[in-house]
Every structure is written in C-alpha cells, then in structure tokens.
Amino acid sequence: MISNSASGSGTTKCRCAATGIAASALTFGLLANGALKSRTLPVTVNQGRAMKRPSRISVRLNLEGGEVTGCGLGGEVRLENSAQH
C-alpha cells in the first residue's frame, strides 16, 4: 500500500511488477557481498513473474576513479490500462 499522507488516509494499491529501487538494492547487495563478477557490466534483474507481468531492469554501476558512486537504471516500459488489473 502507498499512502500520500502522514495519517495513512488516501492509500492506494500498488501493483508494481518491477521497481528500480528493488533492482538497485539487489545490485548493491550483490556488490557488498562480493557476488558481482564485474563492476563494468550491467546487472539484469527479472521481476514480476509471479504477477504474470514479467519485467526486466538493467542496472549499471556508475564508477569514478574505480569507486562506485551510484547507478543507472534502464529497461522497456509497457503501459497498461489500470482498469484491467
């Protein structure tokens, strides 16, 4: 649920099949645990399969002087009529 107020009123259901924040958190978790083979190749994160809305997000680490300073996200987007879900 997502709320647009501090009191929690105005909540709406969120059926996000893929989220950039989850993909980037996973990528940085893999980095922190030494599970990435390369810092220069993008990480592809597949999400949404259980929702029958498979999605793919590509995460590329930003490097400055060999240090990771952030990340960039990419992928394809398909908009759907929210009345269908």
Backbone as CSV, one residue per row, in Angstrom:
resi,resn,N_x,N_y,N_z,CA_x,CA_y,CA_z,C_x,C_y,C_z
1,MET,0.839,-1.178,0.000,0.000,0.000,0.000,0.881,1.237,0.000
2,ILE,0.428,2.231,-0.687,1.131,3.504,-0.735,0.213,4.564,-0.159
3,SER,0.723,5.363,0.734,-0.063,6.424,1.330,0.479,7.765,0.884
4,ASN,-0.427,8.690,0.627,0.019,10.025,0.237,-0.121,11.020,1.377
5,SER,-0.304,10.533,2.605,-0.379,11.439,3.741,0.211,10.770,4.975
6,ALA,0.588,11.567,5.951,1.194,11.047,7.169,0.200,10.211,7.970
7,SER,-1.094,10.504,7.854,-2.100,9.774,8.628,-2.430,8.419,8.031
8,GLY,-2.003,8.193,6.776,-2.310,6.927,6.137,-3.582,6.957,5.323
9,SER,-4.308,8.078,5.377,-5.513,8.165,4.553,-5.118,8.358,3.102
10,GLY,-5.993,8.005,2.216,-5.690,8.148,0.796,-4.773,7.066,0.290
11,THR,-4.840,5.871,0.900,-3.969,4.796,0.448,-4.501,4.184,-0.840
12,THR,-3.591,3.731,-1.661,-3.940,3.069,-2.908,-3.122,1.795,-3.027
13,LYS,-3.643,0.836,-3.768,-2.902,-0.392,-4.001,-1.856,-0.148,-5.069
14,CYS,-0.683,-0.701,-4.857,0.386,-0.601,-5.843,0.684,-1.991,-6.359
15,ARG,0.503,-2.178,-7.633,0.790,-3.467,-8.247,1.955,-3.299,-9.210
16,CYS,3.065,-2.915,-8.674,4.247,-2.686,-9.487,4.942,-4.019,-9.751
17,ALA,5.002,-4.388,-11.023,5.656,-5.649,-11.383,7.170,-5.536,-11.306
18,ALA,7.682,-4.344,-11.458,9.127,-4.129,-11.390,9.397,-2.748,-10.805
19,THR,10.369,-2.680,-9.916,10.734,-1.394,-9.329,12.236,-1.192,-9.396
20,GLY,12.623,0.001,-9.767,14.041,0.332,-9.855,14.729,0.298,-8.508
21,ILE,14.009,0.679,-7.455,14.639,0.696,-6.133,14.975,-0.722,-5.685
22,ALA,14.108,-1.689,-5.991,14.398,-3.082,-5.642,15.572,-3.606,-6.466
23,ALA,15.591,-3.281,-7.746,16.685,-3.744,-8.612,18.017,-3.136,-8.183
24,SER,18.018,-1.858,-7.841,19.275,-1.224,-7.420,19.710,-1.732,-6.051
25,ALA,18.761,-1.962,-5.133,19.113,-2.502,-3.817,19.722,-3.901,-3.953
26,LEU,19.143,-4.720,-4.814,19.700,-6.051,-5.047,21.117,-5.956,-5.607
27,THR,21.319,-5.068,-6.577,22.639,-4.906,-7.192,23.678,-4.464,-6.172
28,PHE,23.337,-3.497,-5.331,24.296,-3.033,-4.324,24.521,-4.088,-3.242
29,GLY,23.504,-4.914,-2.954,23.688,-6.033,-2.028,24.665,-7.060,-2.594
30,LEU,24.505,-7.355,-3.889,25.441,-8.276,-4.543,26.856,-7.714,-4.535
31,LEU,26.981,-6.411,-4.792,28.288,-5.755,-4.784,28.925,-5.840,-3.392
32,ALA,28.144,-5.529,-2.361,28.661,-5.521,-0.990,29.106,-6.907,-0.533
33,ASN,28.503,-7.943,-1.109,28.833,-9.313,-0.710,29.781,-9.998,-1.676
34,GLY,30.386,-9.230,-2.577,31.377,-9.771,-3.498,30.815,-10.736,-4.530
35,ALA,29.524,-10.617,-4.836,28.882,-11.563,-5.750,28.828,-11.085,-7.202
36,LEU,29.361,-9.891,-7.480,29.388,-9.403,-8.862,30.713,-9.794,-9.513
37,LYS,30.639,-10.353,-10.707,31.866,-10.733,-11.420,32.566,-9.509,-12.002
38,SER,31.785,-8.474,-12.318,32.357,-7.276,-12.934,31.579,-6.048,-12.485
39,ARG,32.292,-4.979,-12.217,31.639,-3.705,-11.884,31.257,-2.920,-13.136
40,THR,31.783,-3.327,-14.291,31.550,-2.560,-15.519,30.419,-3.125,-16.379
41,LEU,30.030,-4.369,-16.133,28.927,-4.952,-16.901,27.603,-4.699,-16.187
42,PRO,26.528,-4.466,-16.935,25.232,-4.251,-16.281,24.708,-5.531,-15.628
43,VAL,23.915,-5.357,-14.595,23.231,-6.455,-13.921,21.790,-6.444,-14.420
44,THR,21.301,-7.589,-14.870,19.919,-7.684,-15.330,19.080,-8.335,-14.240
45,VAL,18.026,-7.635,-13.829,17.144,-8.115,-12.765,15.780,-8.410,-13.375
46,ASN,15.317,-9.650,-13.219,13.996,-10.052,-13.694,13.025,-10.028,-12.521
47,GLN,11.901,-9.360,-12.704,10.893,-9.238,-11.649,9.505,-9.450,-12.253
48,GLY,8.518,-9.653,-11.394,7.122,-9.657,-11.806,6.578,-10.960,-12.348
49,ARG,7.361,-12.001,-12.367,6.900,-13.264,-12.940,5.693,-13.817,-12.174
50,ALA,5.729,-13.764,-10.858,4.619,-14.284,-10.050,3.328,-13.503,-10.299
51,MET,3.444,-12.254,-10.722,2.277,-11.417,-11.019,1.804,-11.593,-12.458
52,LYS,2.498,-12.470,-13.179,2.230,-12.676,-14.607,2.433,-11.396,-15.417
53,ARG,3.404,-10.599,-14.956,3.809,-9.374,-15.643,5.330,-9.306,-15.619
54,PRO,5.982,-10.246,-16.335,7.441,-10.298,-16.292,8.076,-8.998,-16.755
55,SER,9.076,-8.582,-16.017,9.768,-7.326,-16.298,11.261,-7.542,-16.157
56,ARG,12.009,-6.715,-16.840,13.465,-6.807,-16.802,14.028,-5.391,-16.641
57,ILE,14.886,-5.225,-15.639,15.548,-3.936,-15.400,17.050,-4.153,-15.473
58,SER,17.722,-3.272,-16.176,19.172,-3.312,-16.282,19.750,-2.253,-15.342
59,VAL,20.699,-2.667,-14.505,21.342,-1.752,-13.550,22.822,-1.669,-13.909
60,ARG,23.299,-0.457,-14.145,24.715,-0.236,-14.446,25.304,0.652,-13.351
61,LEU,26.387,0.183,-12.753,27.048,0.954,-11.699,27.784,2.146,-12.295
62,ASN,27.696,3.291,-11.638,28.470,4.474,-12.028,29.809,4.404,-11.302
63,LEU,30.867,4.517,-12.067,32.214,4.449,-11.492,32.959,5.762,-11.712
64,GLU,33.629,6.217,-10.682,34.516,7.385,-10.777,35.812,7.025,-10.067
65,GLY,36.900,6.972,-10.833,38.186,6.609,-10.256,38.188,5.212,-9.660
66,GLY,37.394,4.313,-10.229,37.330,2.947,-9.729,36.369,2.738,-8.569
67,GLU,35.792,3.825,-8.073,34.843,3.739,-6.955,33.411,3.839,-7.479
68,VAL,32.518,3.079,-6.887,31.101,3.125,-7.254,30.475,4.361,-6.622
69,THR,29.852,5.195,-7.454,29.250,6.437,-6.964,27.736,6.465,-7.107
70,GLY,27.169,5.438,-7.671,25.724,5.389,-7.875,25.407,4.356,-8.934
71,CYS,24.221,4.481,-9.512,23.853,3.537,-10.564,22.859,4.188,-11.520
72,GLY,22.761,3.595,-12.693,21.774,3.990,-13.691,20.872,2.803,-13.975
73,LEU,19.613,3.074,-14.223,18.627,2.025,-14.465,18.059,2.159,-15.858
74,GLY,17.698,1.045,-16.457,17.078,1.080,-17.771,16.221,-0.145,-17.997
75,GLY,15.390,-0.065,-19.006,14.528,-1.176,-19.364,13.438,-0.696,-20.292
76,GLU,12.622,-1.599,-20.721,11.498,-1.252,-21.574,10.251,-1.088,-20.723
77,VAL,9.376,-0.201,-21.152,8.141,0.066,-20.421,6.954,-0.225,-21.324
78,ARG,5.973,-0.901,-20.770,4.718,-1.123,-21.481,3.597,-0.647,-20.574
79,LEU,2.902,0.394,-20.986,1.795,0.928,-20.180,0.552,0.092,-20.433
80,GLU,-0.183,-0.160,-19.358,-1.402,-0.920,-19.455,-2.529,-0.113,-18.827
81,ASN,-3.710,-0.378,-19.255,-4.891,0.257,-18.689,-5.054,-0.252,-17.269
82,SER,-5.065,0.632,-16.268,-5.136,0.213,-14.879,-6.460,-0.470,-14.558
83,ALA,-7.494,-0.279,-15.346,-8.773,-0.943,-15.123,-8.685,-2.435,-15.381
84,GLN,-7.672,-2.868,-16.128,-7.502,-4.283,-16.435,-6.913,-5.052,-15.272
85,HIS,-6.306,-4.371,-14.295,-5.602,-5.050,-13.195,-6.231,-4.761,-11.885
